[in-house]
Amino acid sequence: MSARILTHLSAIDPNMGGLIRAVGPYALVLESESHPFEALAQAIAHQQLHGAAARTILARFVTNIGQGAFPTPQAVIAAPETMLRQVGFSGSKIAALRDLANKTLAGIVPDRETLDRLEDAEIITRLTEVRGIGRWTVEMLLMFHLGRPDILPVDDFGVRAGFQFTYGLRKMPAPKALALYGERWGPYRSAAAWYLWRAVELKRAGKLPEPLEKIRMPRLLKARRKKAATAASKKRTSNAAGASRTRVGAGALPRSTGRKTPGSAVPNRSRPDRPTKAKSKRAYR
């Protein structure tokens, strides 16, 4: 299987092929077949912490809450908040762990056998319902615990940096552009991501090969068209407002017929309604 993956990636993408030859065989190592609750709890513990600090907290978590084994969802729910804080978890991580425990007991976070039967997109949808669990965390679970072969974590800093170095770009690609470019690597995008992580290591060691060909990243035409349409709409609104003000100034007082009565006022029957304000800008990534 590994030879088939490398042959496919090398044939479809010369720059990826050069990286593969520099790195060597594909060697993604799957982690233990633990329950998804355990894998996600570990991911929560590692968030925004150095690896050594997270491992220390997890060791206390196992000793104090699990009595020597990894804690069950029931144990997390039953543990007093003061005890979880003594382990080293912040208030937000305690809330995330308890939400994970509750959703595990409710079946939203299923067991390993159930996950093996679900499609990648369905797993991402279900597990990101848990507080503190984002798409990237689930993608790491899919790659390193479930061994899914076609995952490309485009928001990962290392993957984006590895792509920049391998393809000789001036800056890291936008996640959406990388996702479009990476479609050619399917159905082996997990292997491509693994090699892009290795590219960062080669770059640091000064051993990364030069790109074999120059590339152009896909243009996000849809987003650009929406942005242009918004700008055009604002311009039309501004022009319409200016025209309305001109008409009001030119025809504020209509012609009068007949004799004027002293003290009488001439009604302004021609004044139009004020133009409505333009809609607020929409944010496009």
N, C-alpha and C positions, 0 to 999 in steps of 0.2 A: 504493500500500500504506500509506503514512504517513497519508493522509487517512482510510482505513478504520480504522486503529488508533485514531486520535484520536476519530473519531465513536463507535466502540464504547465506549471508556473514558469519554467524556463522557456518553453516554447511560446507562450502567450505574451511574455514580457521580458525582453532582453536585460533590462536593468535588474529585475528581480532574479534573473538567471545568474548574472554576475555576482549578486549578493549571496546567492545559494552556494555558488562555487567557493566563495571566500569563507563562508561560515562552516560548511560541511553538512553532514546528515541532519535531518529533522529530528529533534529530540525533546519534544514537549512531554513533560512528565506529569501524569495525572496524580492528583492528590488522593488521599484515602477516601474510600466510599462511605463517608459519614452521612448522617441524616442532613437534609438541607437546612434544618434549624441550626445545627451546629456550625455549618459552613457560613451561614448568614450572620450568626451571632459573632463569630470570629471576625467577619468583615466589619461589623459595627464596632468592635473593639479596636480595630486597626485604624479607623477613620481619624485623620488629622493627628496621628501619633507616629513617632518613630517606631520601627519594628521592635526594637528591644523593649521599649516601654509597654507596647501592646502585649508582648509575650509575658511580661511580668504581671500585668493585670489579668490576663487569661489564666495564668498559673494560680493566682489568688482566687479567681472565679471558680476554678475547678476544686480547689482545696476547701474554700469556705462555704460555697453555695452547693457544690455537687458532692461534697464529702469524698473527694478523690476521683470522681468520674465527671465527665462533662455534664453540667446541669441539664435537667429536663425542663420542658416548658412549664410544667407544674411547679418545679422548684423555683424558677425565676419569678413566677407570679406570687408565690407564697413568701419569698424573701422580703424582709423589711427594707425600705429604701435606705435607711441608715447603714445596713450591712452592705448593700450594693455600692454605696458611696465609699465605704471603707475599703472595698475591693479596688476602687480607683475609677469607677464610672461616674461621668458627669450626669447632671439631671436630664439632659437631652438624650444621652445614650441609655439611661435607665428607661426612659419613656419608649425609646425605640426597641429595646430588648423585650419589654413587656408587651408591646404591640405585636412583635414577632411571635412571642409565646402564645398570645391569644389567637392570632391568625393561624398558627400551626395547629392548635387544638380545634379550631373551627374548620380546618381542612383547606383553607385558602393557600397555605404553604403545605404542599403534600409531601408524602414520603418519597424516597428515592425511586421506588418502582413505578410510582405514578408519574413522576417527572420524566422518566425514561420513555413514557408513552406519549408525552405532549410535544407539540411543535415548539420551535424556538420562540416564535412571536407570542404564543400563548403563555409560555413560562415567563417571559419578560413582563407581559401584562399583569399576570397574577402576582408575581413577587414584588413588583414595584408598588403594589398597594400597601406594602409594609412601610411604616414610618422609618425614615432614615435609609431606605434601600432604593438606590437609583439604578438607572439602566446599566451603567458601567459595572456596578457590583454584580448584577445578574449575568452580565456577559462574562465576567471572570468565572462565575460558577459554571456557566455553560461550557467554557473552554477547559478549565482545570479540574472540574469535578465530574462533569457529565461527558467530557470528551467530544463535544459537538464540533464537527469539522469546518463549518462555514460561518464563523463568527468574526466580524471585523469591528473591534471597538474604536470607532473613529474619534471618540472624545478623549482617548488615552493620549497623554502627553508624549510618552515614549514612542508610540506607534507613529504619531504625527512627526515627531523629530526624526525618527528613523527614515521615514519617507522623504523628508526634506534632504537629509544627508545622502541617501541612496540615489536620489534623482537629481541632485545638484540644484535644488531650488534656493531662492534667496530668503524665503521665509516658510514657516510651516503651513501646510495646506489647511483650508477651512474644513471642518468635519464633513459638511455636505458634499464638498468637492471631492474629498478623499473617498467618501462612500460611492460616488459615481464612478470614479476612476477604478476603485477596487472591485467593481462588478466583474471585471475580466478575470479576476482570480478565483471566482466561484467554480466549483463548490468546495474550494480548499482555502477559504479566506483566513481560517484560524492559523494555518501554516504560514501564510503571508505575514500575518501580524507577528507571529513568533520570530520570523526572520527580520522584520523591521525593528523589533526590540534588540536583536543581536547587532543590528547595524549601528545602534548607538554605542554599544560596547566597542565595536571595531573602530568607530570614529575616535573614541577616546584613546584607543591604543595606536592610532595612526595607521591602521591596516585596512581601512575601507577603500575598496576599488573605486576608480572614477566611473561615472555613468557611461554606459555604452551608447546611449542615444538621448537626445534632448526631447523633452515632452512638453505638452501644453495641458494645463489642468482644465477640466470641463468648466465651462462658464455656466453660472447659475442664472440662465436666461429668464426663468419664471420670476424669480425674485426681482431681477432688474426691471422686467416689464411692469411688475406691480409698482415698483418705486417710481418709474417714469410716468405711469398712469396717475399716480397720486400727485406728482408734481404738476402734471398737465391740468388736473382737476382744480388744484389750488390756483393756478394761473387763470383759468376760466372764471373762477369765483371772484378773484381779485378784479379782473376786467369788468365783470358784470356789476360789481359794487361801484367801480369808478364811473361806469356809464350811468348808473342810477343817480349818483350824486350830480352828474352833469345835467341830466334831465330835470332834476329837482330845482337846480339853480336857474335854469333857462326858463322854466315855465311855472315859477312859483305863483305868479299872479295872472289869472286869465283875463282876457279882454272883457271890459264892462260895457253893457248896453244900457241905454236909457240914462236918466238923470240920477246923480248921486244924492242920497239923502244925508244931510249933515249928521255926523256922528255914527253913521252906519258903517259896518265893516264888510269888506268883500270876502266871501268865503273862499278858501283855497281848495277847490274841488279837484284839482289835478295832481295833488301831492301823492306820490305812490307810497306803498308800504316800504319800510326799511328792509334792505337785503338781510337775509339770515346769515349768521356766522358760518364760516367754513367748518367742516368736520375736523375733529382732531386728527393729528397724524397717527398713522398706524406704524408700529415698530416691526421692522423686518430684520431678521438675523442674516 
